[in-house]
């Protein structure tokens, strides 16, 4: 027997992942190890003794070493070093893996090994790789990575961002030099539909001289680490935190969070789209500003050679054009325009021309009363005079506005030929649409006449009161999307009345796909902003939509419009009316609670709204309450106040608009006025469209001083500047609806101060509705205004407040 002198000791650690291909089904629960299905990662520990001039000996534990000549050789072992190595394994979180723990598909496939180790959790191998493996290597350990080890982290040499015209190609594993040589092709004229007018955005990593797709690893990160789904939590992630990305085949990439934050923040909606096809991301051409901002953020790392950016020059050019949309080149009013445009209206005309020049859609969202119709008519007249109006402009609008558009076009642009597709004989005009400059149709008729309208190409497609298409699934909304038009435009004083989904519907008409589909928009924007109060998210959405929205307020641009004075006139319910309110409230509260228990908030919605309706009716007038016999002599607080107010206002020479949501309330008011021989006019949905113009003209010409108007029939599109007083008999849930009604009088052409009286029952559902209105106004301001405040969604807590008992107003 040959006894060798002491030799140098070195531990060797081999990391492997056993898979079904190796015959392993998983891990049985043995000792500290719990069950583990699928892949099982292990560490195999071996000793290596290096001898001087005798090569090296290797074994897995204390054993004799046999030389090739079968001569027994006994060498000195360094037991202290071996013990220290075992301690290092335990310090690193490793535990000996009993042979019985591995579950093999067949016994004959079991590989004998006496020194297998593993971590208690498969997921912990990522931290082991990052934190413990470098320490073992520093101690002189030999580390072997078996092919297919699932937690191998490979270094990234460079990160690539490539933006070019969409061509549908997908690059996967290609030489990095080839990727670097690619030059984006020039983007042609922007067009709507198909894949033209889209950018193809490729994200890649260079590893060992090869480029690998980064999109799939980023999408996997968003699924496994939910912090990245909320901007506030992303901002809180330390820039130096090591983030692991999983590559196909099991390898990992570790990157500093700072490298990934800008990319994920800019492309979150695309990376989380489960219906997105594999390969590069496709980004709408309208999103050029988003891509340019992303490139600017990544440029800070580019200086150190980490991110390499290659983009089509058109990205920068288009982003610049979009940013300049709000400062469009001034244009002169067209010849033949029969009115003088104010400076802000000329700016609006220039903005509309800018959108048309660059093939963009937009929302003209000036506050009610600032002359949106005048700006659009001037835009159409300019198109005609420039020879571009070779096909008509189609205007889709509420039925109540048909006569108003006809009258305004005759007054402002008498040279434009206008065809109104309205009435039972309209089919005779279908074949003559091409002979006109403007064609008018209504939302209820557009889907009925879709076949004829779809055959006619249009130069412009304009939606007036565009919030009408808030329900993208409605028949009229679907029909409008099928019409042919070169350019699309929305007009509305209230682009968002209740929720962000209404804004999405309009942009989906203008720029299909730009804000994603309805489902992804709700997940990425509506819920974070409306329900989770994410101010940063509201700011980001505002940045995206504002280049395509032009919104001005009266106080900012029409300084010559007389002052508006708002007065909330609180009333107290007394006697029998107060008792009736409380009895109705108690019964309704009981019914609502039972409905909520049975069906939840959504299922009980109809019963809830019916309960709230009854309370509002009691506040307006007990005689409105159906199914309830009002006691003789019961108090009628609002009617009493109106009967006092109106004669006094008439004595002051005032001319009054009286608005109510309830047409029955207007009927009751009309009866009281008739009994007092006070002349009045009334406009509700019962009035035929052919009679509306005459009624409006009668009031404007001074035939009577009181005009009763329902919110639904007369809240939009009417010019009633003869009035200097507005009375809102009952508050409505949405403040935008009330603002529309007030704007019938407080608008361009008004020469006198306007007084607005809101009749509100103190301590009742009506006063709480004012609080709800304020929150809805905040939601609109967060996206359309300059602030990024956040509104809360209608909630169970708000319902409880609405149903609360009457309270005394101090």
C-alpha positions in Angstrom: 0.0 0.0 0.0 1.2 3.4 -1.0 0.8 6.2 1.5 0.8 9.7 -0.1 1.7 13.0 1.6 -1.0 15.5 2.4 -2.5 17.2 -0.7 -4.7 20.3 -1.5 -8.4 19.9 -0.8 -11.1 21.6 -3.0 -14.9 21.1 -2.8 -16.8 20.8 -6.1 -20.5 21.7 -6.3 -22.5 20.6 -9.3 -25.9 22.3 -9.8 -28.5 20.3 -11.8 -32.2 20.4 -12.4 -33.8 17.0 -12.6 -36.8 16.8 -15.0 -39.2 14.3 -16.4 -36.6 13.7 -19.1 -34.3 12.4 -16.4 -37.1 10.2 -15.1 -38.0 12.4 -12.1 -41.7 13.1 -11.3 -41.1 15.4 -8.3 -40.2 15.4 -4.6 -42.0 13.4 -1.9 -42.5 15.1 1.5 -39.6 13.8 3.6 -38.3 15.5 6.7 -38.1 19.2 6.2 -38.8 18.9 2.5 -42.4 19.4 1.3 -43.9 17.9 -1.8 -42.6 19.4 -5.1 -44.0 18.7 -8.5 -42.2 18.8 -11.8 -38.6 19.9 -11.9 -36.4 19.4 -8.8 -33.1 21.3 -8.6 -30.3 19.7 -6.6 -26.7 20.4 -5.6 -24.2 17.5 -5.7 -21.2 17.9 -3.4 -17.9 16.2 -4.1 -14.3 16.3 -2.7 -11.3 16.9 -4.9 -7.8 16.3 -3.6 -5.0 17.7 -5.8 -1.7 15.9 -5.4 1.8 17.0 -6.5 2.8 14.9 -9.5 0.1 12.4 -8.9 -2.9 14.1 -10.6 -6.0 14.4 -8.5 -8.3 12.2 -6.6 -12.1 12.7 -6.6 -14.8 11.0 -4.5 -18.1 11.8 -2.9 -17.1 10.9 0.6 -14.6 9.1 2.8 -13.4 6.2 0.7 -10.2 4.5 -0.6 -8.9 5.8 -3.9 -7.9 3.1 -6.4 -5.3 3.8 -9.1 -5.5 2.5 -12.6 -3.1 -0.4 -11.8 -5.6 -1.5 -9.1 -3.1 -0.7 -6.4 -4.7 0.5 -3.3 -3.6 4.1 -2.5 -4.3 5.7 0.8 -4.0 9.5 0.9 -4.3 12.0 3.8 -7.7 13.7 4.0 -8.2 17.2 5.3 -11.1 16.4 7.6 -11.3 19.9 9.0 -11.7 21.3 5.5 -14.4 18.8 4.7 -16.3 19.7 7.9 -16.0 23.4 7.0 -17.3 22.7 3.5 -20.3 20.9 5.0 -20.9 23.9 7.3 -20.8 26.2 4.3 -23.5 24.2 2.6 -25.7 24.5 5.6 -25.0 28.2 6.0 -26.1 28.7 2.4 -29.5 27.2 3.2 -28.8 23.7 1.8 -30.1 20.5 3.3 -29.1 16.9 2.7 -31.7 15.3 0.3 -32.6 11.8 1.4 -32.5 9.4 -1.5 -36.1 8.4 -0.7 -37.3 12.0 -1.3 -36.9 11.8 -5.1 -39.8 10.3 -6.9 -38.6 8.4 -10.0 -40.9 7.3 -12.8 -39.3 3.8 -12.5 -36.9 2.3 -10.0 -34.3 1.4 -12.6 -34.0 5.1 -13.5 -32.9 6.1 -10.0 -29.4 7.5 -10.0 -27.5 6.6 -6.8 -25.7 9.5 -5.1 -24.9 9.8 -1.5 -24.2 13.6 -1.4 -27.3 15.3 -2.9 -28.4 18.5 -1.4 -31.3 20.9 -2.1 -33.1 24.0 -0.8 -36.4 23.7 0.9 -38.1 25.8 -1.8 -37.4 25.5 -5.5 -37.9 29.3 -5.9 -35.0 29.9 -3.4 -32.4 28.8 -6.0 -32.6 32.2 -7.7 -31.3 33.9 -4.5 -28.8 31.1 -3.9 -27.4 31.8 -7.4 -27.2 35.5 -6.8 -26.1 35.7 -3.2 -24.4 32.4 -2.1 -22.7 31.1 -5.3 -20.3 34.1 -5.5 -19.3 33.5 -1.9 -18.5 29.8 -2.5 -16.5 30.7 -5.6 -14.6 33.3 -3.5 -13.7 30.5 -1.1 -12.1 28.5 -3.9 -14.9 26.1 -4.6 -15.2 24.6 -8.0 -18.7 25.3 -9.4 -20.1 23.1 -12.2 -23.4 24.1 -14.0 -25.0 21.1 -15.6 -26.8 21.8 -18.9 -30.5 22.7 -18.3 -30.0 24.0 -14.8 -33.2 26.0 -14.3 -31.8 28.8 -12.2 -28.7 29.8 -14.1 -28.3 33.5 -14.4 -26.4 34.7 -17.5 -24.9 38.1 -17.9 -26.4 40.5 -20.4 -23.8 42.4 -22.5 -26.3 44.9 -24.0 -30.0 45.7 -24.1 -31.6 46.6 -27.4 -34.6 48.7 -28.3 -35.5 48.8 -32.0 -38.4 50.8 -33.4 -39.4 50.4 -37.1 -42.4 50.3 -39.3 -44.6 47.3 -38.5 -43.9 44.4 -40.8 -45.1 41.4 -38.8 -41.6 39.8 -38.5 -40.5 38.3 -35.2 -36.8 38.0 -34.4 -35.7 35.4 -31.8 -32.2 34.1 -31.6 -30.1 36.0 -34.2 -26.5 37.3 -34.1 -26.3 40.5 -32.1 -24.3 42.1 -34.8 -27.1 41.6 -37.3 -29.5 43.2 -34.9 -27.2 46.2 -34.5 -26.9 46.6 -38.3 -30.7 46.8 -38.8 -31.8 50.2 -39.9 -35.5 51.0 -39.5 -37.4 51.6 -42.7 -39.2 54.9 -43.4 -42.8 55.0 -42.1 -45.2 56.0 -44.9 -48.3 58.2 -44.6 -50.3 57.4 -41.5 -53.4 55.5 -42.2 -56.1 54.1 -40.0 -56.9 50.4 -39.9 -54.9 47.2 -40.5 -51.3 47.3 -39.5 -50.3 50.5 -41.5 -49.6 53.4 -39.2 -48.2 51.2 -36.5 -44.7 50.9 -35.1 -43.0 47.5 -34.5 -41.1 47.7 -31.2 -38.5 45.0 -30.6 -36.9 44.6 -27.2 -33.9 42.4 -26.9 -30.9 41.3 -24.9 -27.4 40.4 -26.1 -26.0 37.3 -24.4 -22.9 35.6 -25.6 -23.0 37.4 -28.9 -26.7 36.4 -29.6 -29.8 38.6 -29.4 -32.8 37.2 -27.4 -36.3 38.5 -27.2 -37.0 40.5 -24.0 -40.8 40.8 -24.4 -41.7 37.3 -23.1 -39.4 37.5 -20.0 -40.9 40.9 -19.1 -44.4 39.6 -19.5 -43.5 36.7 -17.2 -42.1 39.1 -14.6 -45.4 41.0 -14.5 -47.2 37.7 -13.9 -44.9 36.6 -11.1 -44.2 39.9 -9.3 -47.4 42.0 -8.9 -45.5 45.1 -7.7 -44.8 46.0 -11.3 -48.5 46.4 -12.1 -49.0 49.6 -10.1 -46.9 52.7 -10.8 -46.7 53.7 -7.1 -45.2 50.3 -6.2 -42.9 50.4 -9.2 -41.5 53.8 -8.0 -40.9 52.3 -4.6 -38.7 49.5 -6.0 -35.0 50.3 -5.3 -33.1 51.0 -8.5 -30.4 48.6 -7.5 -32.6 45.7 -6.6 -31.7 42.7 -8.7 -34.6 41.6 -10.8 -34.7 38.0 -12.3 -36.1 37.4 -15.8 -36.7 33.9 -17.0 -35.5 32.9 -20.5 -36.7 30.1 -22.6 -34.9 26.9 -21.6 -34.7 27.8 -18.0 -31.8 30.3 -17.8 -32.2 33.5 -15.9 -31.1 37.1 -16.4 -30.5 39.3 -13.4 -30.8 43.0 -14.0 -30.9 46.2 -11.9 -34.5 47.4 -11.5 -33.4 50.8 -12.9 -32.9 49.3 -16.3 -36.4 47.9 -16.5 -38.5 50.6 -14.8 -38.8 52.9 -17.8 -39.7 50.1 -20.2 -42.4 48.5 -18.0 -43.9 51.9 -17.1 -44.2 52.9 -20.7 -45.4 49.6 -22.1 -47.4 48.1 -19.2 -50.6 48.0 -21.2 -48.9 46.0 -24.1 -47.0 43.7 -21.9 -50.0 42.6 -19.9 -52.3 42.1 -22.9 -53.0 38.3 -22.8 -54.3 38.4 -26.4 -51.1 40.0 -27.8 -49.5 37.8 -30.5 -46.0 36.5 -29.8 -43.0 38.5 -30.9 -42.4 42.3 -31.1 -44.9 44.8 -29.7 -47.1 46.8 -32.1 -47.7 50.4 -31.1 -50.1 52.8 -32.7 -48.5 55.6 -34.7 -50.5 58.0 -32.5 -48.3 56.8 -29.6 -45.1 58.2 -31.1 -44.8 60.6 -28.1 -44.9 57.7 -25.7 -42.1 55.9 -27.6 -40.0 59.1 -27.9 -40.3 59.7 -24.1 -39.2 56.1 -23.5 -36.1 56.6 -25.7 -35.3 59.8 -23.8 -35.5 57.9 -20.5 -33.3 55.1 -21.7 -30.8 57.5 -23.2 -29.3 58.0 -19.7 -28.2 54.4 -19.7 -27.2 54.5 -23.3 -24.2 56.7 -22.5 -22.7 53.8 -20.6 -23.4 51.4 -23.4 -26.1 49.5 -21.6 -29.1 50.3 -23.8 -28.7 50.5 -27.5 -31.5 52.4 -29.2 -32.3 52.3 -32.9 -35.5 54.1 -34.1 -37.2 55.4 -37.2 -36.6 59.1 -37.6 -40.3 59.5 -38.0 -40.9 58.6 -34.4 -39.2 61.8 -33.3 -40.8 63.8 -36.0 -44.3 62.6 -35.4 -43.9 63.0 -31.6 -42.9 66.6 -32.2 -45.9 67.2 -34.4 -48.3 65.8 -31.8 -46.8 68.0 -29.1 -47.3 71.0 -31.4 -50.9 70.2 -32.0 -52.0 72.7 -29.3 -49.9 75.4 -31.0 -51.1 74.9 -34.5 -50.2 77.4 -37.2 -52.8 80.2 -37.2 -55.3 80.2 -40.1 -57.6 82.9 -41.4 -61.3 82.4 -41.3 -62.7 81.2 -44.7 -64.3 83.6 -47.1 -68.1 83.6 -47.0 -68.2 82.8 -43.2 -71.1 85.0 -42.1 -69.9 85.4 -38.5 -66.7 86.7 -37.0 -64.7 84.1 -35.1 -63.3 85.0 -31.8 -59.5 84.5 -31.3 -60.0 81.2 -29.4 -62.3 80.0 -32.1 -59.7 80.8 -34.8 -57.3 78.7 -32.7 -59.8 75.9 -32.6 -60.1 76.1 -36.4 -56.3 76.0 -36.8 -56.3 72.9 -34.5 -58.9 71.1 -36.6 -56.9 71.9 -39.7 -53.8 70.6 -38.0 -55.5 67.3 -37.2 -56.7 66.9 -40.8 -53.3 67.7 -42.2 -51.6 65.0 -40.1 -54.4 62.4 -40.4 -55.2 62.6 -36.7 -58.5 62.4 -34.9 -59.5 64.6 -32.0 -62.2 65.8 -29.6 -63.3 69.4 -29.7 -64.4 69.6 -26.1 -64.9 73.3 -25.4 -67.2 74.1 -22.5 -70.8 74.4 -23.5 -71.7 77.7 -25.0 -68.3 78.5 -26.6 -69.4 77.9 -30.2 -68.1 74.4 -31.1 -70.6 74.3 -34.0 -69.3 77.5 -35.5 -65.7 76.2 -35.4 -66.7 73.0 -37.1 -68.7 74.7 -39.8 -65.8 77.0 -40.5 -63.6 73.9 -40.8 -65.9 72.3 -43.3 -66.1 75.6 -45.3 -62.3 75.8 -45.4 -62.1 72.2 -46.7 -64.7 73.0 -49.4 -62.8 76.1 -50.5 -59.5 74.2 -50.6 -61.0 71.6 -52.9 -60.7 68.8 -50.4 -64.4 68.4 -49.7 -64.9 66.1 -52.7 -67.1 63.9 -50.6 -69.6 65.2 -48.0 -69.1 65.7 -44.3 -71.4 63.4 -42.3 -72.6 64.8 -39.0 -74.2 62.3 -36.5 -76.1 64.1 -33.8 -79.0 63.7 -31.3 -82.5 64.1 -32.9 -83.1 67.3 -30.9 -80.2 69.1 -32.7 -81.2 68.5 -36.3 -83.0 71.8 -36.7 -80.3 73.7 -34.8 -77.6 72.5 -37.2 -79.7 73.4 -40.2 -80.4 76.9 -38.8 -76.8 77.5 -37.8 -75.5 76.3 -41.2 -77.9 78.6 -43.0 -76.8 81.5 -40.8 -73.1 81.0 -40.6 -72.2 79.1 -43.9 -74.9 79.8 -46.3 -72.9 78.6 -49.3 -72.7 75.0 -47.9 -75.4 72.6 -49.1 -77.0 70.8 -46.2 -79.1 67.6 -46.4 -81.0 66.3 -43.3 -81.7 62.6 -43.4 -84.8 62.7 -41.2 -88.4 61.6 -41.4 -90.1 58.7 -43.0 -89.3 59.9 -46.6 -85.5 60.1 -46.1 -84.7 57.0 -48.2 -85.4 59.1 -51.3 -82.4 61.2 -50.4 -79.9 58.4 -50.0 -78.8 58.5 -53.7 -78.3 62.3 -53.5 -75.9 62.4 -50.5 -72.9 63.0 -52.7 -74.4 66.2 -54.1 -74.3 67.9 -50.7 -71.5 69.4 -48.5 -73.0 68.3 -45.2 -75.3 65.4 -44.5 -77.0 65.2 -41.1 -78.3 62.0 -39.5 -79.2 61.0 -36.0 -77.9 58.4 -33.6 -81.2 56.4 -33.7 -81.3 56.4 -37.5 -77.6 55.7 -38.3 -77.9 52.0 -37.7 -81.3 51.8 -39.5 -79.7 53.5 -42.5 -76.4 51.8 -42.3 -76.5 50.0 -45.7 -77.0 53.3 -47.5 -74.6 55.3 -45.4 -71.8 52.6 -45.6 -72.0 52.8 -49.4 -71.2 56.6 -49.4 -67.6 57.6 -48.7 -67.3 60.7 -46.5 -64.5 63.3 -46.2 -65.3 64.0 -42.6 -67.3 62.0 -40.0 -68.3 64.2 -37.1 -70.1 63.1 -33.9 -71.9 65.9 -32.1 -72.6 65.3 -28.5 -70.2 62.4 -28.9 -70.7 61.2 -25.3 -73.9 59.7 -26.8 -71.7 56.8 -28.0 -70.6 56.0 -24.5 -71.8 52.5 -24.9 -69.5 51.0 -27.5 -71.7 47.9 -27.7 -74.8 49.8 -28.7 -76.1 49.4 -32.3 -75.6 53.0 -33.2 -71.9 52.9 -32.0 -71.3 49.8 -33.9 -72.8 51.2 -37.1 -70.8 54.4 -36.9 -67.5 52.4 -36.8 -68.4 50.8 -40.1 -68.7 54.1 -42.0 -66.1 55.2 -44.5 -64.4 58.5 -43.8 -61.0 60.1 -44.3 -61.1 62.1 -41.1 -63.0 61.7 -37.8 -63.9 64.2 -35.2 -65.9 64.3 -31.9 -67.7 67.3 -30.5 -68.8 67.4 -26.9 -68.9 69.8 -24.0 -68.8 66.7 -21.7 -66.4 64.2 -23.1 -66.7 62.3 -19.8 -69.9 62.4 -17.8 -69.7 59.5 -15.4 -66.6 57.3 -15.9 -63.5 56.9 -18.1 -65.1 54.2 -20.2 -67.0 57.0 -22.0 -63.7 58.6 -23.0 -62.4 55.3 -24.2 -65.5 54.9 -26.5 -64.8 58.1 -28.2 -61.2 57.4 -28.8 -62.0 53.9 -30.0 -64.1 55.6 -32.7 -61.4 58.1 -33.5 -58.3 55.9 -33.2 -59.3 52.2 -33.0 -57.0 50.3 -30.7 -55.0 53.2 -29.5 -56.2 52.9 -25.9 -56.5 49.1 -26.1 -59.8 47.2 -26.0 -62.4 48.0 -23.4 -61.3 45.1 -21.1 -57.7 46.1 -21.0 -58.5 49.8 -20.7 -60.7 49.0 -17.6 -57.9 46.9 -16.1 -55.1 49.4 -16.8 -56.8 52.7 -16.4 -60.4 52.7 -15.1 -59.9 50.6 -12.0 -56.5 52.1 -10.9 -57.9 55.7 -11.3 -61.5 55.3 -10.3 -61.2 52.7 -7.6 -57.6 52.7 -6.4 -57.0 56.4 -6.5 -53.8 56.2 -8.4 -52.9 59.8 -9.1 -49.8 58.9 -11.1 -52.0 56.8 -13.4 -54.4 59.6 -14.0 -51.5 61.9 -14.9 -50.1 59.3 -17.4 -53.5 58.9 -19.1 -53.9 62.7 -19.2 -50.5 63.0 -20.9 -51.6 60.5 -23.6 -55.0 61.9 -24.4 -54.5 65.7 -24.1 -52.8 66.2 -27.5 -56.0 65.0 -29.1 -58.4 67.0 -26.9 -59.0 70.8 -27.2 -60.9 72.0 -24.2 -61.4 75.7 -23.2 -63.5 77.1 -20.4 -65.6 80.3 -20.5 -63.7 82.0 -17.8 -60.4 81.4 -19.7 -61.3 82.5 -23.3 -64.7 84.2 -23.4 -64.1 87.0 -20.9 -66.8 89.1 -22.5 -69.5 86.6 -21.5 -71.3 88.2 -18.5 -70.8 86.9 -15.1 -72.7 83.8 -13.9 -74.0 83.7 -10.3 -74.8 80.4 -8.8 -77.2 80.3 -5.8 -78.1 77.1 -3.9 -81.6 77.7 -2.4 -82.0 75.3 0.5 -85.5 74.3 1.5 -86.8 72.5 4.6 -89.4 69.8 4.4 -92.2 70.4 6.9 -95.2 68.6 8.4 -96.8 65.8 6.3 -94.2 66.1 3.5 -91.4 65.5 5.9 -93.2 62.6 7.4 -93.9 61.2 4.0 -90.2 61.4 3.1 -89.2 59.6 6.2 -91.8 56.8 5.8 -90.7 56.3 2.1 -87.0 56.3 3.2 -87.5 53.7 5.9 -89.5 51.3 3.6 -87.0 51.8 0.7 -84.0 51.3 3.0 -85.5 48.0 4.2 -86.1 46.8 0.6 -82.7 47.8 -0.6 -80.9 46.0 2.2 -82.9 42.8 1.5 -82.0 43.1 -2.2 -78.3 43.6 -1.4 -78.3 40.5 0.8 -79.9 38.4 -2.0 -78.3 39.8 -5.2 -75.3 42.1 -4.2 -74.8 45.6 -5.4 -75.0 44.9 -9.1 -78.0 42.6 -8.9 -79.9 45.0 -6.8 -79.2 48.0 -9.0 -82.8 48.4 -10.3 -84.3 48.3 -6.9 -81.7 50.7 -5.6 -82.4 53.3 -8.3 -86.1 52.9 -7.8 -85.7 53.6 -4.1 -83.6 56.7 -4.7 -86.1 57.9 -7.4 -89.0 57.8 -4.8 -87.0 59.9 -2.4 -86.2 62.5 -5.1 -89.9 62.6 -6.1 -91.0 63.4 -2.5 -88.4 66.2 -2.4 -89.7 67.6 -5.7 -93.4 67.3 -5.1 -95.4 64.6 -3.2 -97.9 64.5 -6.1 -95.1 62.8 -8.3 -95.1 59.7 -6.1 -96.8 57.0 -8.0 -98.9 54.5 -6.1 -99.1 56.8 -3.1 -102.2 58.9 -2.5 -101.0 62.3 -1.3 -102.9 63.6 1.7 -105.1 66.6 1.1 -103.4 69.8 2.0 -99.9 68.1 2.1 -97.0 70.6 1.9 -95.3 71.1 -1.5 -92.1 73.0 -0.5 -90.6 73.5 -4.0 -93.9 74.4 -5.7 -94.5 76.9 -3.0 -91.1 78.5 -3.5 -91.5 78.5 -7.3 -94.9 80.2 -7.0 -93.2 82.9 -4.9 -90.0 83.2 -7.0 -91.4 83.4 -10.5 -93.8 86.3 -10.1 -91.1 88.2 -8.3 -88.6 87.5 -11.0 -91.0 88.6 -13.7 -91.6 91.9 -11.9 -87.8 92.5 -12.1 -88.0 92.0 -15.9 -86.1 88.7 -15.8 -86.6 85.9 -18.3 -86.5 82.4 -16.8 -85.6 78.9 -17.9 -87.0 76.2 -15.5 -85.3 72.8 -15.9 -86.4 69.5 -14.3 -85.6 65.9 -14.9 -89.2 65.0 -14.3 -91.6 66.0 -17.1 -94.5 65.4 -14.7 -93.0 68.1 -12.5 -93.0 70.5 -15.4 -96.7 69.6 -15.9 -97.5 70.4 -12.3 -95.6 73.7 -12.6 -97.5 74.5 -15.8 -100.8 73.9 -14.0 -99.8 76.3 -11.2 -98.7 79.0 -13.7 -101.9 78.7 -15.7 -103.9 79.0 -12.5 -102.0 82.3 -11.8 -102.4 83.4 -15.5 -98.6 83.4 -16.0 -97.7 82.8 -19.6 -95.2 80.2 -20.4 -93.8 77.8 -23.0 -92.8 74.1 -22.5 -90.4 71.8 -24.2 -90.2 68.1 -23.4 -89.7 64.9 -25.3 -93.4 64.9 -26.2 -92.9 67.9 -28.5 -92.4 66.9 -32.2 -89.0 67.8 -33.7 -90.8 69.9 -36.3 -92.3 72.1 -33.6 -89.1 72.6 -31.6 -87.7 75.5 -33.7 -90.9 77.5 -33.4 -91.1 77.1 -29.7 -87.5 78.2 -29.2 -87.9 81.1 -31.6 -91.0 82.2 -29.7 -89.1 82.4 -26.4 -86.1 84.1 -28.0 -88.4 86.7 -29.6 -89.9 87.6 -26.2 -93.4 86.1 -26.6 -93.2 84.8 -23.0 -90.8 85.2 -20.1 -91.0 81.6 -18.6 -89.8 78.5 -20.5 -90.2 75.1 -18.9 -87.7 72.6 -20.3 -86.9 69.0 -19.5 -83.2 68.2 -19.0 -83.3 65.4 -21.6 -85.1 67.3 -24.3 -83.6 70.7 -24.0 -80.3 70.3 -22.0 -78.1 70.3 -25.2 -77.9 72.1 -28.5 -80.3 75.0 -27.8 -79.4 78.7 -27.9 -81.6 80.4 -25.3 -79.6 83.6 -24.6 -82.8 85.6 -24.2 -82.9 84.1 -20.7 -81.0 85.6 -17.9 -82.2 83.3 -15.1 -82.0 79.5 -14.8 -83.8 77.5 -12.2 -82.8 73.8 -11.7 -85.8 72.4 -9.8 -84.1 69.1 -8.9 -80.4 68.2 -8.9 -79.2 65.4 -11.2 -76.5 62.9 -10.4 -74.1 64.2 -13.0 -72.9 67.8 -12.8 -72.1 67.8 -16.5 -75.8 67.5 -17.3 -76.7 70.5 -15.2 -73.8 72.5 -16.8 -75.2 71.7 -20.2 -78.6 73.0 -19.2 -77.1 76.2 -17.7 -75.1 76.7 -20.9 -78.3 77.2 -22.9 -78.4 80.7 -21.5 -74.8 81.4 -20.3 -73.1 81.3 -23.6 -71.8 83.4 -26.5 -74.4 86.0 -27.4 -75.5 86.5 -23.8 -75.4 90.2 -22.8 -76.7 90.1 -19.3 -75.5 88.5 -16.1 -77.0 85.0 -15.6 -78.4 83.9 -12.3 -78.6 80.2 -11.6 -80.9 78.9 -8.8 -80.6 75.3 -7.6 -83.5 74.2 -5.4 -82.2 71.7 -2.9 -84.0 70.1 0.1 -81.7 70.5 3.1 -80.4 67.3 4.8 -82.1 65.1 2.2 -80.9 62.8 -0.7 -80.6 66.0 -2.8 -78.0 67.6 -0.6 -76.0 64.4 -0.6 -76.3 64.3 -4.4 -74.4 67.7 -4.5 -71.5 65.9 -2.7 -71.6 63.1 -5.2 -71.6 65.7 -8.0 -68.4 67.2 -6.7 -66.6 63.9 -6.8 -67.7 63.3 -10.4 -66.4 66.7 -11.3 -63.0 65.7 -9.8 -62.8 62.6 -12.0 -63.4 64.7 -15.1 -60.8 67.2 -14.1 -58.2 64.6 -13.4 -58.0 63.7 -17.1 -59.3 66.7 -19.0 -58.2 69.5 -16.7 -54.8 70.4 -15.3 -55.0 68.5 -12.0 -54.6 64.8 -11.5 -57.1 64.4 -8.6 -59.0 61.2 -8.4 -62.7 60.5 -8.0 -64.2 57.6 -6.1 -66.6 55.2 -7.7 -70.2 55.1 -6.5 -70.0 52.8 -3.5 -72.0 51.1 -0.8 -70.9 53.8 1.6 -72.3 56.5 -0.7 -75.5 54.5 -1.0 -75.8 54.4 2.8 -75.4 58.2 2.9 -78.0 58.8 0.3 -80.5 56.6 2.2 -79.7 58.2 5.6 -82.5 60.0 7.6 -83.2 63.6 7.1 -80.9 65.9 9.0 -81.4 69.4 10.1 -79.3 72.0 8.3 -77.5 74.3 10.8 
